[in-house]
Amino acid sequence: MKEFTPLDEFSRLFRTWWLIAISMLLGGLAAYLFHRANPPVYEATARLVATIDLETFPFEGVREDLIQYNEDMALGLIEGVLRSPGVTQALFSAAQAQGIALDARSLAQASSIERKQDIWEVRYRSSDPLRAQTIANLWMELGFTAMQTWYAEGRIPPYVILEAPTQAYLPDTPIAYQLSNLLLAGSLAGLILGLIVAALLPRPVPKLADRKDG
């Protein structure tokens, strides 16, 4: 019986190149069909800087272990304003005025608010890059206006410093379902599947001369 060698196995797999090629083509086709059913998703991000004025922050009489907590609570009001009913309802109305249908459910599914130290980011995702940019900018603009009102009413501490927001740019690169990435992933999956199928195919019966040599 002929012994197994990696070179012989590789040669056997190479002879089934057509099977592997077909499998890769099918994987790429499946990825393309998935892309048609799931268009690329774009994300726009508007930013706001909010810091603490250490010269006016009330350190006196505050336990040292609570200072950071109080700072975080004060800065956390930024997200509270952005998610407040007044701001979100104003956002729905402003979006509708621009022909964009938006409600609480779709906003929750397609958006996120993230804090990176003193930077707050409002993100909105959509298959339409212009829609993503518009919603992110409207939300931040309305939120910043509400923050100024809260600040004037004393609902935001005076030691919180707000800077004018930076508008989101029009995204030009998808963050998900990009066709090139899907095709690459589909072809790679097809390659792996083709190699597995080729390896599982029955091995050819050795010729009589090979049997005698074995």
Secondary structure by P-SEA (a helix, b strand, c coil): cbbbbaaaaaaaaaaaaaaaaaaaaaaaaaaaaaaaaccbbbbbbbbbbbbbcccccccccccccaaaaaaaaaaaaaaaaaacaaaaaaaaaaaaaacccccaaaaaacbbbbbcccbbbbbbbcccaaaaaaaaaaaaaaaaaaaaaaaaacccccccccccbbbbccccccccccaaaaaaaaaaaaaaaaaaaaaacccccccaaaaaac
